[in-house]
Amino acid sequence: MRLYLFVVFFVALDVAIPWFCHMIHPLAGPVFLPMFFFILLAGLLFGWRAGLMVGALTPLVSFSISGMPPLPVLPRVFIEATFYGLAAGLLREQCKLNVFWSVTGALVIGRAAAGLSILLIYQGAVDPLFTIWKAAKLGWPGMLIQLVILPFISINSARLLSKMGKPDAEQ
């Protein structure tokens, strides 16, 4: 039960922080990628199930509350976010990679899933490589922040959670 409370908390943060960023500047979201921060953190801290749940719920809840991400890109963002959380959890939990490599791998897998979704959804009307390159070029500060800050937060949060008793699906 406690795991689901963390999922709800992370989804709430993943909706509130991007909304706040968009209020500051319209490009703050695409540059700093705040929506993906707690999705990745959920996967790193609580495993692939939590990462998948936070990744899948965040874009849907955000869209229903704020209209962001816009409907034309919602399916791509849904797939990308879901794969970020799933991959971060699987790489950390199943592949036993350290946090840095788990985040790096999740970023690559999430972008690849986004590219594949663009190819399938838009059926050639949109160039997936150009779209992913453009997003990566704009979002490199956010990816750098994720690569630098997430390992620190994840390691320290994991220590704190181990003292408190890490929540799982049964608690």
Secondary structure, 3 states (H helix, E strand, C coil): CHHHHHHHHHHHHHHHHHHHHHHHCCCHHHHHCHHHHHHHHHHHHHCHHHHHHHHHHHHHHHHHHHCCCCHHHHHHHHHHHHHHHHHHHHHHHCCCCCHHHHHHHHHHHHHHHHHHHHHHHHCCCCCHHHHHHHHHHHHHHHHHHHHHHHHHHHHHHHHHHHHHCCCCCCC
